[in-house]
Amino acid sequence: MFKRILVPVDGSELSDRAAQASLALAKPLGATVVGYVAEPMPQLPAVGRPPSIVARENELHDQRIAAHARKVLDQFEQFAKAAGVPFEGHFEQAPLVDQAIVDAAEAKGCDLILMVTHGRGAFGEFLFGSHTKAVLARSKLPLLVLH
């Protein structure tokens, strides 16, 4: 059935739910869980900022998000080890998180994407958008959504 499950995570309580659910699904299937963190690119600098300051801010941004991604993926890996489920962790910066999730699932040979949704409703989606809804629209792979 499913052999490689991509699970986008961000370290939130909701993503911990996705991690645990993916491991519970993967174990009886003998599947590998692929944890994935997509972090945003640095913001565009304000006009007139010195290039040296912008470069330093970008470097600090890269260090912060890499440390955050490592922390999130290390925790996920510990959950996977405790559950006895094979695990791979991947991280990248991406301008569009939902497209990065779809691209990562394809690049890593996954056959299922498992995500959580905040369930904000129509007004919340209008204000904040929905990565889950965007992934559903962009992906050809099955998407399991937890609410």
Secondary structure, DSSP 8 states (H G I E B T S, - for coil): ---EEEEE--SSHHHHHHHHHHHHHHHHHT-EEEEEEEEE------TT--HHHHHHHHHHHHHHHHHHHHHHHHHHHHHHHHHT--EEEEEEEESSHHHHHHHHHHHTT-SEEEEE----HHHHHHHH--HHHHHHHH-SS-EEEE-
